[in-house]
Amino acid sequence: MRSSRTLALQFCGALAWLLLSVTRAQAQQPAPPPLRLEALEQLALKNNPTLAQAEAAIRAAEGRRKQAGLWPNPIAGYAGEGLAFDPRVRAYQSNQGFFVEQTILTGSKLAKDKAIAAQDKAQAEVSAEAQRLRVVSAVRVLYYETLGAQQLVDLRKQLADLTREAMTISEDLYNIGQADRPDVLAAEVELQRAEIEQLRAENGLTRLWQALAAVVNEPSLQAQFQPLRLDGSLEVEAPPFKFDELLATLLRDSPEIKAAQTGVARAQAVLARAKVEPVPDVFLRAGASANNEYNEIAGRRTGWEARVEAGIRLPLFNRNQGNSAAAQADLLNAEREVQRVELELRTRLAESYAAYLNALGMAARYQREILPRAQRAYDLYLAKFRQMAAAYPQVLISQRTLFEARTESIAAQVELWQSVAQLRGLLLMGGLNAPNTSLGANR
C-alpha cells in the first residue's frame, strides 16, 4: 500500500513538472513578427478563393471560344430501299448502301460565333481584374480598421492603467485625510468604466482580425483566434488627391467601364451574327448502294451505284427578324450602359472624395490642434492634483477629454486611410463577393 501511494505521488510530481515545462516553453516562444500590409496583400492574392473562381471563369470562356469555332460533325449512316417482305421478290428489288452527310455553314457563321465567345472571354478577364482590385481594397480597408482597433486597445489599456494609478493615489490621500470619500468612489467607478471600455476594444479588435483573416484566407492566420500584431502607423501623411485626376483615372482604368465597353462589343458581335443567320447553309449527302434490280440494258443486276444530294433551307418565312430586332435593342442597351456606369462612377467618386476630404481635415485638426491642447490640460491638472492643488474630478474630466480626443483622432485616421484605399482601388469593394461570371455561363 505504501509503495502504491509513493508511485502515485511520483507520477503526479512528474506530470506537474511536465506541465510546468510545457508552460515555460510556450511562454519562452518568441512572439511572431508584426504583419505588414504588403505581406497580407500577397497572401490574399495567393489564397483568396474568389480569385481562383475568376481564373476558372476565364478558362471556361476560353473553352467556349474554342468550341464556338468548330465545324458540325458529319453524319454517316446506312440506307436501304425495296426491302420487300416477300423473300422471293426482296432478292431482286433491294437497294442497300451507306451515305455521308455534311452541313456547310455559310455567311462566316463560325467566325461570328467565335467573335461572340471572344467577347465573353474578355468579359471574364475584366471581371478577374475587378475581383483582384476588390480583394486588395478589402485587405487594405480591413488592415487600417484593424490597425485602428489595435491602437484603440493600447489606448484603453493606458487609460485603465492611469485610472488605476489615480485610484491608488486617491486611496492614499484618503487614508491620510487629504481626500474625501466621494473622490475615492469616483475613481473606483472610473476604473470600472475604463476596464469595460478596454474589454469592448479587445473584442472589437478580435472581430476585425477574424474578418481580415477570412479575406486573406491563410490557414495559419485563421488558426489564430487572438489577433496578431500589425505593423504600421495611421499617423503617416496621407497622399494628396485631386478630384479631376481621380475622375480621369477612374473613367480610363475602371474595370466597370471596361466591362460596359466589352458589353457593347459583344452586342455588336451578336447583331452581326443575327444578320447572317438567314444566309442558308448547304447540306451535302453522298453515298453508294448495291442495287439488286435487273437492268435490261446490261442484262444483269445493276450492282453498285453512287448517290449525291445537296440542298439548302429557303429563308421564306423565318429570316431571323425577331432575333435581329432583339440584338439591335440589346446593342442600344449596352451603349447606354456605358453612359450609366460613367455617371454612377462620378457620383460614387464624389461621395468617396468628400469622405476623404472630411477625414483628411479632421485628422489634421486633431493632430495639430486638439490633441496637444487636451494633453497639456491633462498634464497641468495631474500635476496640480499630485501637489494637492486640484481635486480629482478635475483630473478625471481632463483625462476623459484627452482620451476621447485620442479615440476620435484614431477614428478619423482610420476613415482617412479607408478612403485612400477605396480611391486607390477604383471604388471596388467586396473581397469575398463571388466574381460576376453569369455572362459567360449563360451563353
C-alpha angles and dihedrals in degrees: 000000000000090000093053092050090050092051091049091051091048091049093050090048092051091048092050091049090050093050090046091051092050091048091050091047091051091047091050094052110113116247114253115258117264115270118247125214093239092055092050091050092052092048091050092049088052101042111024106115095214090067091055088050090052092050090049089052090055091052091048091051090050089052091052090048091055092046092051092061097053122109118238113263119256121249120234121187153145125265128191132179136178093028094162120194091227105082091206091062098033093070091061102037107037119114116189132169147119137268142195122213127193131179114220111210115215136190093049089281093157093052091049092048088051091050090056091049090048089057089050088055090049088052090052091050092050089048090052091052091049090051091051090054091046092054094047092046092048091051092049095047092048091043093056092043091050091045089053091049089050091054090046090055090051089049093049091049090051091049092049091050092050092047090049090051091048091051090052091051091048091052091049091050091047091052091055092043097252096114137043127242093246089060090056092047091049090052091050092050091048091052091053091050091048092052091049091052090048090053092050091048092051092049091048090052091051091051093051092045091055091050091050092047090051093055092045090045094200109153094215090055095044089054089061106084091176112066120259118226116270121217117224145064135248093207097076116110113273119231116263114243131194119208096224093052092047092050093049091050092046095051090046103043107022112123087214090062091045091050091052091048090049088051089059091051090050093049089051090052091049091051092050089051092049092053094056094046092092091057099105119241118225123233121201127194125184132168149135133243139184109242114203096186116120114254111210094198094053093034094226142062114308095238124188118004134173128236130199127184132178134175149152135217108248112228095219103130106010111050092156090258094150096049091046091053091048091049090050090052092047090053091053089048091050092050091051090047090064090056092045093052091049092052092046092050091051090053094047092046091052090053094046093045091052090050089049093052092046093050092044091054094044094048092049093047092051094047097045105031118012105040097048091051094046091048092049093050092049093048091051095049092045092051091050091047092053088050088050089242096117135042122248094244089065090053089046094053094047091046092051091048091051096049093043088054091049091049092050090047091054090049091051092049092048090051090048095053093043088055090050090051092050093048092048090047092056091249093294117141137167112084093186098041114117111254116251104259099147096106096062095036095054096050 
